[in-house]
Each structure stands twice: as C-alpha cells, then as structure tokens.
Amino acid sequence: MRIDAGLWGLAAAAFAFAAVLMVPAVLSGGDLYWHIVSGRWMIENQAILRINLFSFTYAGDPWANQDWLSELLLAGAYVGAGWGGVLALTALAAALAAGFTGFFLARGRRAAITGLWLALALIAGAGAVRALPFLLAAPCLALWTGGLLRADERGPSLKLLPVMLVWANLSSSFILGLLLTGVLALEAILFAKDRVAVARAWGVFAGFALLLSLITPTGIFGVVHALRALRPAGPVETVLPLLLFLPAAAMLLPQRRMALRVIFLAGLFALALTSTAARLALAIVAPLLAAGSAEDEKLHFAWRPLLALVLLIFAAAAVRMIVPLVRGDDAFTPQTALARVPTTLKRQPVLNERAFGGYLIFRDTKPFIDGRPIYNPAFRRRYEQTADSALLAATLTRYHVRWTILKPANPAVKALDAMAGWHRLYTDQWAVVHVKNDAH
C-alpha cells in the first residue's frame, strides 16, 4: 500500500512538532544561553558579532561566528515569547526537517518501508534534538539531500541553491551539504554514459553551491572552521546511530555504485557516536541515502490536511507560549548559586565549570571558559589540569581569580577547600561557590 508523499510529510511534521513542543528538555545545555545573548547583542547593535565580548580570558579576540542567523532567530523567539517561544521555534524546525524527510522517503515507495525508516530515524535521533543552530539548520539538510537525490543526467536543479545560502548562515553543518554534493557528483560521473556532460552539470551546481557558502560574515574562514569541526568530539555518547547505519550499509553495500555513499555514511556514523549534531544529521541523511531516488509519483496534495496541520501548529504554539515555561537549577544552570554571589564580586574574574559558562554569560557575568570553540587546545588543557593543587593555584594567580563556581564533583572543589585564603560561600547539589578571603 502506498500513501501520498505529501500526507507522509504532513504526518511526520505533525508528530515531530507535537513531540518537541511537549518536551522542555530540548532546551537543556549551556550553549543555548550564549547563543541567545549573541543574537540579542546583534539585534540591539544592528551588527554581526565578530569578536569575543563575553569571557574575560579571551576578551576582544576574533570569533568566527558561523551561527549568526540562528542566533538572531533564537534571540527573537526568546525576547518575543520567552522560553516558550524558543521551544516553539525548535519544534517548528524539527517539524520541517521531519516533514521534508518523510516526503522524500515516501515518493513512490510502500508505506511499510517509509514508516520503518522514519521510526528508526526517530529512535536514533530523538535524543539529539536540542534548541541549537544545528537543529534550526536541519530542514536545510533534509531538503538539500532530497533535492540532490532527485538529480538526473542534467544534474541537480539550480532551484536548490538558495538553500545553501540560508544554510551557511544558520550553522556550520552546511559543510555536510558540500561534502554530500561531492560524493553524489562523483557517483554520478563514475557511472554515467556521458561522463563529460554529467561532470559539467554537477560541476556547475557544486561550484555555485561553494560560492554561496562563502556569502557569510566569515567567508572562507567559515568553511575552514566547519571542516576542522569534522572530528570526534570526545568519548562515545551513544550507540543508537547503529540502528540507522547498519541497515543503511546493508542496503547499499550489495550495489557496487553505492560504495561512495557507504563511505560517507561511515564517516558520519563515526562522528555521530560522539556528536549530538552529527547524530541528528545521520538520522536525516542515512534513510534518504539508503532509500535512494524513486520514480516520482504524481502528487495529489490535499489542502485540508495541510490547513489542519497549520492550525494545529499555531494552536499548540500559542498554548506553549501562553503557559509560562520556567527554567530552574540544573546541570547547566546554577541559578540559585549565582544569586548568592554579591553583585560586586560577579564583576571580578571567576574560575567556572565549563558547563556553567553559558549561563554566566546569560547573567552578564564574564566566565573563564564556556562552550564556544574560541579557546585554543593549550588553554583547554590548562583548564582541565586545575584539579592539581599546584596548577590550580597557578591558574588562580595568573588570571587574578577572586571567586569560583564549580560542580560539587569537580576535584578542584576539594583543592579549594584545603587552600589557604579561600572559603566556601555557598553549596548545593548543582554548584559550589568559593571566594577569596580578601575579595569584596
């Protein structure tokens, strides 16, 4: 049995919107705070933020802010409707990404196959949904991938190119679009009858895509930064990406011409094990690449279901924004602990937990470190060595630190307890504040 692709897209979009809107946990994480502050600064100053204004350790240093457009959207949603507005914006982006994915998967395919792939994508990618720039750019990834897979001997449609312009200004994840273009172009050329014509068509499209990706405040440096970010972020977070990679590889490997797709998915899978953004990208790309292109069925798009979906989205978003969404203390939000710090002390240098950096920025306190990629590896290593008493003392002296706010489990907390000239000001389950005795 086949179901109209438009209805599949609508169903996937409706489910994703409702699911995300009712799960405030998608707002968790410290990076959202500094993204909102960045966007708010750009709105107030009517300029693109190009330098670090937020942490005292790297004050004034250049900042290749590739996510500026997403930050404007997040800040606008927060200023206009608070955390409920941010959640509604995130739900809308998730709905668009799921809708495009469901639409392209269902073109000319049986309902069981489409439903299975969407279910696997949901399970593998659900934990990766966060109110961050990579999620706002997810609709671009789905639309770009689906558009590339519909290319014929004349190459992809040039109508797809504006997606890259928007994508490159939303998130550094645009680099996946450029890499995927290269993979599918090479695949098309290798197995084409007229390789010259196909190479010309794909070359024109890829060239325009690259040029459009450079029309950002960061230009070529944004592309370089995005390429550098394509590396494992740390220890393995989850093995859920296996649910998508294994069936995708099993479907593609027997087809000789699909080897390049398997290599691309293998690389994305390796990143997805340690990166939340890559996990979401894999959830979108793997089903589409594995399913491949299909014969287009004639669409009989029903306007009534579309209207019903739009009304549902507006009604649900209105309810979400009317009902106050209050954020309290959590692993990234030391709200109560920071409130106990005297205002004059907040203006002085602090040594903070990296996870707290975003919230400190949000509360107009310049942190020692935060989640932005502006801190060089040597600085990060020095920060991670502060558990050692001698290195901690050297860091406190070097940066004239007057107070600290760290997680209770941080080894530096015990070192500060034993350090002469320091005392605890406040302690709870989320944070511990130490103050130098002569600080005021």
C-alpha positions, 0 to 999 in steps of 0.5 A, a space after each residue: 500500500 502506498 500513501 501520498 508523499 505529501 500526507 507522509 510529510 504532513 504526518 511526520 511534521 505533525 508528530 515531530 512538532 507535537 513531540 518537541 513542543 511537549 518536551 522542555 528538555 530540548 532546551 537543556 545545555 549551556 550553549 543555548 544561553 550564549 547563543 541567545 545573548 549573541 543574537 540579542 547583542 546583534 539585534 540591539 547593535 544592528 551588527 554581526 558579532 565578530 569578536 569575543 565580548 563575553 569571557 574575560 580570558 579571551 576578551 576582544 579576540 576574533 570569533 568566527 561566528 558561523 551561527 549568526 542567523 540562528 542566533 538572531 532567530 533564537 534571540 527573537 523567539 526568546 525576547 518575543 515569547 520567552 522560553 516558550 517561544 524558543 521551544 516553539 521555534 525548535 519544534 517548528 524546525 524539527 517539524 520541517 526537517 521531519 516533514 521534508 524527510 518523510 516526503 522524500 522517503 515516501 515518493 513512490 515507495 510502500 508505506 511499510 518501508 517509509 514508516 520503518 525508516 522514519 521510526 528508526 530515524 526517530 529512535 536514533 535521533 530523538 535524543 539529539 534534538 536540542 534548541 541549537 543552530 544545528 537543529 534550526 539548520 536541519 530542514 536545510 539538510 533534509 531538503 538539500 539531500 532530497 533535492 540532490 537525490 532527485 538529480 538526473 543526467 542534467 544534474 541537480 536543479 539550480 532551484 536548490 541553491 538558495 538553500 545553501 545560502 540560508 544554510 551557511 548562515 544558520 550553522 556550520 553543518 552546511 559543510 555536510 551539504 558540500 561534502 554530500 554534493 561531492 560524493 553524489 557528483 562523483 557517483 554520478 560521473 563514475 557511472 554515467 554514459 556521458 561522463 563529460 556532460 554529467 561532470 559539467 552539470 554537477 560541476 556547475 551546481 557544486 561550484 555555485 553551491 561553494 560560492 554561496 557558502 562563502 556569502 557569510 560574515 566569515 567567508 572562507 574562514 567559515 568553511 575552514 572552521 566547519 571542516 576542522 569541526 569534522 572530528 570526534 568530539 570526545 568519548 562515545 555518547 551513544 550507540 543508537 546511530 547503529 540502528 540507522 547505519 547498519 541497515 543503511 550499509 546493508 542496503 547499499 553495500 550489495 550495489 557496487 555504485 553505492 560504495 561512495 555513499 557507504 563511505 560517507 555514511 561511515 564517516 558520519 556514523 563515526 562522528 555521530 557516536 560522539 556528536 549530538 549534531 552529527 547524530 541528528 544529521 545521520 538520522 536525516 541523511 542515512 534513510 534518504 541515502 539508503 532509500 535512494 531516488 524513486 520514480 516520482 509519483 504524481 502528487 495529489 496534495 490535499 489542502 485540508 490536511 495541510 490547513 489542519 496541520 497549520 492550525 494545529 501548529 499555531 494552536 499548540 504554539 500559542 498554548 506553549 507560549 501562553 503557559 509560562 515555561 520556567 527554567 530552574 537549577 540544573 546541570 547547566 544552570 546554577 541559578 540559585 548559586 549565582 544569586 548568592 554571589 554579591 553583585 560586586 564580586 560577579 564583576 571580578 574574574 571567576 574560575 567556572 565549570 565549563 558547563 556553567 559558562 553559558 549561563 554566566 554569560 546569560 547573567 552578564 557575568 564574564 566566565 573563564 571558559 564556556 562552550 564556544 570553540 574560541 579557546 585554543 587546545 593549550 588553554 583547554 588543557 590548562 583548564 582541565 589540569 586545575 584539579 592539581 593543587 599546584 596548577 590550580 593555584 597557578 591558574 588562580 594567580 595568573 588570571 587574578 581569580 577572586 571567586 569560583 563556581 564549580 560542580 560539587 564533583 569537580 576535584 578542584 572543589 576539594 583543592 579549594 577547600 584545603 587552600 589557604 585564603 579561600 572559603 566556601 560561600 555557598 553549596 548545593 547539589 548543582 554548584 559550589 561557590 568559593 571566594 577569596 578571603 580578601 575579595 569584596 
